Every structure is written in C-alpha cells, then in structure tokens.
Amino acid sequence: MSTARSDTAASGDVTAPAPHRFVAHVVEESTNKIHEDDVARRYGFSGALVPGVELFARTTTPLVAAWGAEWLSRGRIDLRFRRPTYDGDELLVEAADGRLTVSDPVGELRCVGLAGLGADRPDLTGYRQVAAPSDPVSDPVVGPLGSVSEAGTVERNDWYLDAIGEPLELYRQEALVHPGLLLRLLNELLMQNVALGPWIHTSSDCRLLDLARLPVRLTAHGRVTGVGRRGRHDEVRYDALVLAGDEPVLQVHHTALYRLGAD
C-alpha cells in the first residue's frame, strides 16, 4: 500500500504527531468471548485480548492531538494488529514519515501502519441500504451485508471516551463522535450478519471523510470482498461506509478472523 502522507504533511508544514503512551483496556460490553480470560486462554493466549477497535481508538490520539478536526474530516489511518495485547498493557504510539508503530515497553511491535492528512477521497459508489438478515449466516459470502444503524448520542460518546481513557477534550467540546466508536459499528456489521463464536479483528484501512457531530443517526453499509483462510483460521475481508445522518464520515477496508482454529 502507498503511504498515507499528503503533500502538506510531507513538506513539514504541519505539526508532526508526538510520541504518545497509553494503557490498553478491555472495554466492557463486548459480546465477543475472545475478550474474556477463560475463552482467550483456550485459544492459546495469556488472557483476554484487548479489542483491535480500542487499540485503533487510542492510536488515533496523537494524530488528533497534532492535526485536530482536520484529520477527523480528511485523514487516513491503516492499522494492522500484529501481536496480542492484554488488559493493562502499556503501549507507545509513534508516528514518523507517515508510518505508525505501537510497541510495548521492551520494543515489541503490537501494531503497525500508516497515517496522514489529505487522503484521496475513495469511490463511494455501490454502498446501499440492505435489509438485515433474519438469521446470521454461518459463513459470509462475497456480496452485500445487511446494514446496521444506531443512535449516536452525547451520553454514549462520553461513556466511550471514559472507557478507553481518551485524554483529548476535543470530542466533548465539539460534540464529535470518536473514530473508535465509528469503527465499532463495523464490528456490529459483521456480528449482525455472521453467526460468530470468538473472533479477532486483524486490520482496518480507514479514510475519514467528514466530522460526525452529535446527536446523529449512525448507519453502516457493507459488502464482503473476500473470504479465505489464514493458517488454521477462517478470514473475511469487507468494505464498509459509515454515514452520520446522510453524510459519509468513514470508509474502511476491514479484515477479521471470523472463525478461530477451523478444521
């Protein structure tokens, strides 16, 4: 993939994101059992995995601290989760020359990716409202996913900011939906369409398209672009578009292991 740097970011005319430390947490409310100790251990992990969406959320903190609402309305982040992260892990986000790393205190990389301002606007054709299935399917197939929608409220946004330990006041001051909460809707898209056991979010390539101001109705349309295997696991790749009201605010290429340890 090409770097997400814009010409402006490359020229040094904008502030470079500063290194940022945070503590990762498992946010309560997840229905995915891989975020519970006993289930995660059965799959060979040391304990409950911190959701990828919450790692994504806190990886955006130094980007928004440096670039503000401009990044939330025309930025890009492509993040891949490389190693398990557990509740209470201390992590360091570093961004330089358009590249992102998230590492632990001994320098092991947990996430890698790209980020920048001024991402090209993606092709948004083909996303449409699709009725949700009456019953989730066992295996996704290439094609449209049933759309999902939820109310975006100040109260829920504030809950999420507190749950992930987001230090930036911008979201509260400007009544802006946190990008992690937008990305959570893509997990809901998968969960509403596919009957899942424990599963793992592995990457998200995101383009932020506009500010999502509260209160607002949030809707996600999606389509499966590929289904395959990664080692012993079944993998799904899907594209999705999130709308705030009628306005596109986030487009994502999302990847997940939807069945673990498949025969």
N, C-alpha and C positions, 0 to 999 in steps of 0.2 A: 504494500500500500504506500501511496505517496505521503509525504509529511504533511501535517495539517497546518503548517505555518503559513500565514498570509505574507504578502509583500511588506505590509506595515510592520508586522511582528518581526520579520527577518531583518528589517532595516535598523532595528533598535529604537524606533520612535515610540514604543510603548514599554511600560514597566514589565520587567521580567518577573514571573512568579517567584516568591521567596520559598526556601525550604519550609516545610510545614510538618509538625509532628502531631499525631493524634492517637487515641486509644480506640481500637476496634471493639464493637459491641454487637452481640446478637440482640436484635430488636424483637421484643415480644410481639405476638400476634401472628407470627408466621404459621401457616399450616403445613409447611414442608418439614418433614421429620428429620431431614439431614441437619437441621439446626437444633437438634436435641442430642444430648450426650450419648445416651444408650444406643440410639439408632446409628449415629455417626461412627461410633466405635465398631459396630457390626460390619461396617464397610472399610475398616482399617484406619480410621482417623483417630486422633488423640482425644477428640471431644467434639462438641457441637461446632459446626462451621459457621463463621460469620457470613451472612448473605453477600453475594457479589454486589448486589444493588447498594448495600450500605457501604461497602468499600468504595464503590463508584461515587457515592454521595460525598464522602469525606475527601476523596481525591480531588473533587472539584473545588474544595475550599480555597486553596492558594490561587487557583485560576480566577475565581470570582473576586478574591481579595485584590488581585493585581489588575484585573480587567473589568470588573464590575458588571453592570447590567448590559454593557455592550457584548460581553462574552455570552451572556444568557440569551441574547437575541440573535447572535450571528457567529457563534463559536462552534468548535468541533472538539470531540474527545473520542479516541479509540482506545479502549482499555481491555486488556486480556489478563485473566486471573491465572497465575502460573503455579502458585503453591497454596496449600490450605492456610487459612487464617482463623485463629481461635479467639473466643471472647477474652478481652483483656490484653491482647497483644498490642504492643507499642509499635507504631509504624512511622516511617518518614517518607513524605512525598517530595520528590524533587523534579523540577521541570527546567530543561535547558535545550535550546536549539530545537524547539518543537517536540522534544521527546519527554516522556514521563516515566518515572520509576517509583515504585512503592516498595520499600525494603524494611526489614526488621533491624533490631539493634546490632546484629552481627553481620549485616550487609546482605543477607539472603533476599533475593528478589521475590516479592509476593505478587506484584502486578507490573506489567509493562505496557507502554502505549505511546500515543501521540496526542498533542493538543495544540490549539492555536485559535487565532481570530480570523474572521473573514473567510470561513469555509464556503465553497461554492454551493449554491442552492441545489439540492438534489431534485431529481424528477419525482414529482408527487402524483403523477397520473396513475390510475389503477387502484388506488385506495378507495374503498367504498364501504358503506354500511352493509353488514351481512348479519343475518339473524343468527343468534347464538344457538348451538345445537341443543336438542332436548336432553341428550346424554353425551358426555365427553367420549371421544373415541380412544381405543387402546393405543393406536399408532397414528401419528399425524401423516398426512399425505400432502404432496405439493398442491398448492391452491389456496383459496381464501380461508381465513379464520373468522369465526363468529366475533363480531365487535363487542367490546365491553365499554361500560360507561360508569362514572361515579361522580358524586358531588365533590368539588374542590372547595373546602371551607377553610376559613382562618383557623378554626379550632383544630382541625386535623393537621393542618400545616404546622401549627405551633407544637402539637404533640410530636410530630416527626422531628422537628428541629431539636426539641429537648431529648428525644430518644437517641439520636445519633450524636448528640453533643456538638451541634453546629455552632461555632462561635460568632459567625457573621450576623450582624443586625440588619443587613440589607433586606432580608426576606420579610422580617417583621415590619420594618419601617415602610417598605414599599408594597406590602401585601402581595409578594411574589411567591408562586409555587416553587418549592425546592426541586431541582432537577432529579434528585433521587426519588422523590415522590412521583414525578412523571414516569421515571423508568420502572417503578414498581407496577405501574399499570400494564407494562409489557409482560411482567411475570403473571399478572392476573389474566392476561390474554391467553397465555399458554395453559394456565390452570383451568380456565373455563372451557377450553376446547379439547384438552387431552387428559385422560384419566391417569394421574401421576401417583407414583409412590415417592420415595426420596429421590430428589433430583438436584442437579447442580448447574447454576448459571456460569458460563465459562468466558463469555466476551460480549462486549457491546461497542459498536462503532456508531457514534451519535453525532448528529448535526442539530444544533439548536437554532430554531428558526424565528422565534419571537418570544416576548415576555408573556408569561401566563399570570394574569392578575386575578386575585381572589375578591369575592367568591366567583366561581365559574364552574360550568359543567365540563368535565374532562372525559374525552372519548378516545379509544384506541381502535384503529382498524389494522388488520394484518394479513399477511399471506406467507405460507410456508414456501421456502425456496429450495430446500434440500433436506433429505433425511438419509442418514448413513450410520456408520459405526466408527467409534474411536476406541481402539483397544477392545475391552470387554463391554463397553457401554454403547447404548443407542443415542445418537445425536440428532438434534433438529436445528435447522437454521431458518430464521424467519425475519422478514422485514415488517416494520410497523410504523404507523404515523399516529402521533398524539395530537388531538385538537383541544384547544381551550375555547369553548363555545364553538364558533365556526372557523377559528383561525388555527392554522398549523403552527405548532410550537416545538415539536421534536420529531425527528425521523431517525430510525435506528435499524441497523443490521444486528440482530440478536442471535446468540448461539447458546444452546443448553444441552446437557446430557440428561435426557428425559427418562431414561431407564438405566439404572446402575447395575453392573455385574450381570448383564444379559448373557444368556447362553448362546 
